[in-house]
């Protein structure tokens, strides 16, 4: 995202896709002090290939000391200096990267987070929340209370740290990806490989012709419990909207961990899979949440216990198919 820097204050400013400057603090993104500044003095916007500065004022907007002319548009270049009317402060153009959605920290000493994939908050070592993009291009914030759609200006508070969400440019909605398919059109399928004594759980993900082996992780057992609950509910005739939901506290009790540790495990599982599949947006939401509950999402999977297949699940069917037998989560 493009950045300006105040030449006197050294403040760094991250530009929105349409960024307004002026004296009316209720209508602009960055206020301009001075009686000769207009209510809406100037704007900078991304046109798809360049950042354009447009003057809307009575008293002029200046680039490198030269007025650009009323209602004229100027293509910004790195190093340009911008002044609004006779304002003492000037802004210098640092870079002109295309717009990206951002999480701006309330602490100016902390760097902003450019949202390009899955991000764990406050960090990936002790994750308590996640921000990621779904298959429709919408940015979501997930915490222990569920999953929430992010709107421009929303505030996120995690572990006493605060971020403000800044949306990128408005674009036409991306066509939804076909359910259960990756970006190359191949079927997506999870396979749980469980040892006979259930002490080891390995997970593999098939993306069309490709197979990603995620190895053995402690958080895979929690995913296995959710998968088994989905199979059990499907066999009892629950519709696909009702299948597989477990209370977060109930799942934590099954795993003999506290709810905060469970939340961290689930975020780590999401992070591991997101990295393994290069941020495939179809797969990021393989764990679904609603207030106080969670489940394994609408993806095909198989559970293999020892040398046999325990159950095969296809969300496109009304029932799960037990290869030998399927059971509820323990």
C-alpha positions, 0 to 999 in steps of 0.5 A: 500500500502506498505511503506518505511521510510528513516532512516535519512530523515524520508521521507515516500515512498509509493511503486508502484506495480513495483518500481524502484530505481537508479541513472537515475532520468528519468527512476526510481521512487526513485533516489539513490544518489552516484557514485557507484549506478547503473542507474537502481539499484534495484526494488521492486515489488508485485507478488500477495502475497509478495513484492520482492526486486531484485538487478540489480546493479554492487555494490550490494543491502543490506538487514539488512547489508547483500548483497542479491546477483546479480539478487537475489530476497528477500522477504521483511519483516516488519522492514527490512532495505534496502541499495543500494551500499554505499549510506548513506541513508537507508530505513526501511520497515514500512508495506507491504500491497498489492498495492492500487491506491492512490492519493498522496498530493503534501503537504507531511504533508497531508496523502495519499488517498487510493482509495477503493471506492468513494472519494470526493475532497477536502472533503465530507463537501464541495465536488467539485470533485469526484474520483470513480471506474466504473463497468469496474474497471477504476478510473475516476475523475469527476468535473464540466467539465465532467468525465475523465479517470485517468492515472498513474501520472495524477495531480488533482487540486481541490480548490488549493489542488493538488494530484497525481494519482498513479495506482495500479498493472496492472491486467487483465481487469475485465469482465464488469458487465451486464448493469442494474444488481447488483453483485448478478444478480438482476435488479436495479431500482430507484423509486422517490416518490414525494408529490402532491405539489412536496415539498418532494422527497423520493428515493428508490433503488431496488437491486434485492430482496433488497430495499434501502430507501434513504429517503428524501434529498434536492438533490433528486429533482435535480435527479427527474428533470434529470429523467423527462428529460430522460422520456420526450426525450424518448417519443419524440423518442430520442435514448438512447445516446441522451436522458436526457441531460441537461446543468448544468447551466440550471439545476442550474437555475431550482433549483434556486441555483448557479452552484457550489452549484449544483455540491456539491449537485450532489456529495453528491447524489453520496456519499449517494447512494455509501454508501447505496449500499456499493460502488456497482460500477454499481451504482456509475455512475448513474449520467452521465456527459459530458462537460457542461451537465449531465443526469440520467444514463442508469437505470430503474426508476419509478416516483410516484406522490402522489398516482399515477404512473407518468412514468416508464422508462426502458433504454432497451426499445426504448420508455418510458411508461407513467403510466398516463402522463409524462412531461419534467422537469419544 
